[in-house]
Amino acid sequence: AYGFLKSENGVHRLVRVSPYNAQGKRMTSFASVFVVPLVDDTIEVDVNPANLSWDTFRS
């Protein structure tokens, strides 16, 4: 499911005519979506320190 939903990350906007407003104005609603995969806690990842690199920049 993660593969199908990962592109939905971000802010979604819904614009509709409010049924509660007598003037028929449009109302905008926002929803923030953050999709992450579920990872099993039994998985252990070993990272070799020799494979790490640190880059520092200044401007």
Steps between C-alpha positions, in 0.01 A plus 500: 500500500792736569604492135156620391458768767850652530422754227214638713744671742439871543212740546167429334245776440124457467291788365123463517183705527396500864149365569497705823567839343187676368712708259633189325864589561775254430683357800851363492621216721853367530637162609864410553590143398817319607538140379766277659556126466452271799830340599527190714692568825689171471703624201852607593711716273878498536680802355873476443661827624741481205203552267398829664618836370450848647497812282500847655430813296506869574379791299 
